[in-house]
Amino acid sequence: MLQNDDRLAELIKKRGPQPESDTSLWACLSRCVNYKDGTPLPLQSVAANAGIFFAAGYETTAHAISWALFELAADTAIQVGIFFFTVGLVNHSACHVMGAV
């Protein structure tokens, strides 16, 4: 696994700094910092975390859902769209139940 982490670390290093507007997994992981002193995480650590995210059997569903929720929380336009979509589904279902449609 160490060789794979080394390869991932090299790929991340080659990509260089990513803009704040890039919310991809790679970009966000590359911007991670140590919570104690604010220094950037070593690329080896970033690569290991990226590998864990994609590795089967390590709560992949929970990680994927967490990432999706993070993306939703960061974009209010999508939140509004989902809200109106959901309201439309509820209203449509209520009409069917009441026999109005």
Contact map, one row per residue, 1 for C-alpha under 8 A:
11111000000000000000000000000000000000000000000000000000000000000000000000000000000000000000000000000
11111100000000000000000000000000000000000000000000000000000000000000000000000000000000000000000000000
11111110000000000000000000000000000000000000000000000000000000000000000000000000000000000000000000000
11111111000000000000000000000000000000000000000000000000000000000000000000000000000000000000000000000
11111111100000000000000000000000000000000001001100100000000000000000000000000000000000000000000000000
01111111110000000000000000000000000000000001001000000000000000000000000000000000000000000000000000000
00111111111000000000000000000000000000000000000000000000000000000000000000000000000000000000000000000
00011111111100000000000000000000000000000001001000000000000000000000000000000000000000000000000000000
00001111111110000000000000000000000000000011011000000000000000000000000000000000000000000000000000000
00000111111111000000000000000000000000000010000000000000000000000000000000000000000000000000000000000
00000011111111100000000000000000000000000000000000000000000000000000000000000000000000000000000000000
00000001111111110000000001000100000000000010001000000000000000000000000000000000000000000000000000000
00000000111111110000000000000000000000000010000000000000000000000000000000000000000000000000000000000
00000000011111110000000000000000000000000000000000000000000000000000000000000000000000000000000000000
00000000001111111100000000000000000000000000000000000000000000000000000000000000000000000000000000000
00000000000111111100000000000000000000000000000000000000000000000000000000000000000000000000000000000
00000000000000111110000000100110000000000000000000000000000000000000000000000000000000000000000000000
00000000000000111111010000100110000000000000000000000000000000000000000000000000000000000000000000000
00000000000000001111110000100000000000000000000000000000000000000000000000000000000000000000000000000
00000000000000000111111000000000000000000000000000000000000000000000000000000000000000000000000000000
00000000000000000011111000000000000000000000000000000000000000000000000000000000000000000000000000000
00000000000000000111111100110000000000000000000000000000000000000000000000000000000000000000000000000
00000000000000000001111110110000000000000000000000000000000000000000001000000000000000000000000000000
00000000000000000000011111110000000000000000000000000000000000000000000000000000000000000000000000000
00000000000000000000001111111000000000000000000001000000000000000000000000000000000000000000000000000
00000000000100000000000111111100000000000000000001000000000000000000000000000000000000000000000000000
00000000000000001110011111111110000000000000000000000000000000000000000000000000000000000000000000000
00000000000000000000011111111111000000000000000000000000000000000000000000000000000000000000000000000
00000000000000000000000011111111000000000000010011000000000000000000000000000000000000000000000000000
00000000000100001100000001111111000000001010010000000000000000000000000000000000000000000000000000000
00000000000000001100000000111111100000010000000000000000000000000000000000000000000000000000000000000
00000000000000000000000000011111110000011000010000000000000000000000000000000000000000000000000000000
00000000000000000000000000000011111001111000000000000000000000000000000000000000000000000000000000000
00000000000000000000000000000001111111111000000000000000000000000000000000000000000000000000000000000
00000000000000000000000000000000111111000000000000000000000000000000000000000000000000000000000000000
00000000000000000000000000000000011111000000000000000000000000000000000000000000000000000000000000000
00000000000000000000000000000000011111100000000000000000000000000000000000000000000000000000000000000
00000000000000000000000000000000111111110000000000000000000000000000000000000000000000000000000000000
00000000000000000000000000000000110011111000000000000000000000000000000000000000000000000000000000000
00000000000000000000000000000011110001111100000000000000000000000000000000000000000000000000000000000
00000000000000000000000000000101110000111110110000000000000000000000000000000000000000000000000000000
00000000000000000000000000000000000000011111110000000000000000000000000000000000000000000000000000000
00000000110110000000000000000100000000001111111000000000000000000000000000000000000000000000000000000
00001101100000000000000000000000000000000111111100000000000000000000000000000000000000000000000000000
00000000000000000000000000000000000000001111111110000000000000000000000000000000000000000000000000000
00000000100000000000000000001101000000001111111111000000000000000000000000000000000000000000000000000
00001101100100000000000000000000000000000011111111100000000000000000000000000000000000000000000000000
00001000000000000000000000000000000000000001111111110000000000000000000000000000000000000000000000000
00000000000000000000000000001000000000000000111111111000000000000000000000000000000000000000000000000
00000000000000000000000011001000000000000000011111111100000000000000000000000000000000000000000000000
00001000000000000000000000000000000000000000001111111110000000000000000000000000000000000000000000000
00000000000000000000000000000000000000000000000111111110010000000000000000000000000000000000000000000
00000000000000000000000000000000000000000000000011111110010100110000000000000000000000000000000000000
00000000000000000000000000000000000000000000000001111111000100000000000000000000000000000000000000000
00000000000000000000000000000000000000000000000000111111110100000000000000000000000000000000000000000
00000000000000000000000000000000000000000000000000000111111100000000000000000000000000000000000000000
00000000000000000000000000000000000000000000000000000011111100000000000000000000000000000000000000000
00000000000000000000000000000000000000000000000000011011111100000000000000000000000000000000000000000
00000000000000000000000000000000000000000000000000000001111111100000000000000000000000000000000000000
00000000000000000000000000000000000000000000000000001111111111110000000000000000000000000000000000000
00000000000000000000000000000000000000000000000000000000001111111000000000000000000000000000000000000
00000000000000000000000000000000000000000000000000000000001111111100000000000000000000000000000000000
00000000000000000000000000000000000000000000000000001000001111111110000000000000000000000000000000000
00000000000000000000000000000000000000000000000000001000000111111111000000000000000000000000000000000
00000000000000000000000000000000000000000000000000000000000011111111100000000000000000000000000000000
00000000000000000000000000000000000000000000000000000000000001111111110000000000000000000000000000000
00000000000000000000000000000000000000000000000000000000000000111111111000000000000000000000000000000
00000000000000000000000000000000000000000000000000000000000000011111111100000000000000000000000000000
00000000000000000000000000000000000000000000000000000000000000001111111110000000000000000000000000000
00000000000000000000000000000000000000000000000000000000000000000111111111000000000000000000000000000
00000000000000000000001000000000000000000000000000000000000000000011111111100000000000000000000000000
00000000000000000000000000000000000000000000000000000000000000000001111111110110000000000000000000000
00000000000000000000000000000000000000000000000000000000000000000000111111110010000000000000000000000
00000000000000000000000000000000000000000000000000000000000000000000011111110000000000000000000000000
00000000000000000000000000000000000000000000000000000000000000000000001111111110000000000000000000000
00000000000000000000000000000000000000000000000000000000000000000000000111111111000000000000000000000
00000000000000000000000000000000000000000000000000000000000000000000000000111111100000000000000000000
00000000000000000000000000000000000000000000000000000000000000000000000100111111110000000000000000000
00000000000000000000000000000000000000000000000000000000000000000000000110111111111000000000000000000
00000000000000000000000000000000000000000000000000000000000000000000000000011111111100000000000000000
00000000000000000000000000000000000000000000000000000000000000000000000000001111111110000000000000000
00000000000000000000000000000000000000000000000000000000000000000000000000000111111111000000000000000
00000000000000000000000000000000000000000000000000000000000000000000000000000011111111100000000000000
00000000000000000000000000000000000000000000000000000000000000000000000000000001111111110000000000000
00000000000000000000000000000000000000000000000000000000000000000000000000000000111111111000000000000
00000000000000000000000000000000000000000000000000000000000000000000000000000000011111111100000000000
00000000000000000000000000000000000000000000000000000000000000000000000000000000001111111110000000000
00000000000000000000000000000000000000000000000000000000000000000000000000000000000111111111000000000
00000000000000000000000000000000000000000000000000000000000000000000000000000000000011111111100000000
00000000000000000000000000000000000000000000000000000000000000000000000000000000000001111111110000000
00000000000000000000000000000000000000000000000000000000000000000000000000000000000000111111111000000
00000000000000000000000000000000000000000000000000000000000000000000000000000000000000011111111100000
00000000000000000000000000000000000000000000000000000000000000000000000000000000000000001111111110000
00000000000000000000000000000000000000000000000000000000000000000000000000000000000000000111111111000
00000000000000000000000000000000000000000000000000000000000000000000000000000000000000000011111111111
00000000000000000000000000000000000000000000000000000000000000000000000000000000000000000001111111111
00000000000000000000000000000000000000000000000000000000000000000000000000000000000000000000111111110
00000000000000000000000000000000000000000000000000000000000000000000000000000000000000000000011111110
00000000000000000000000000000000000000000000000000000000000000000000000000000000000000000000001111111
00000000000000000000000000000000000000000000000000000000000000000000000000000000000000000000001111111
00000000000000000000000000000000000000000000000000000000000000000000000000000000000000000000001100111
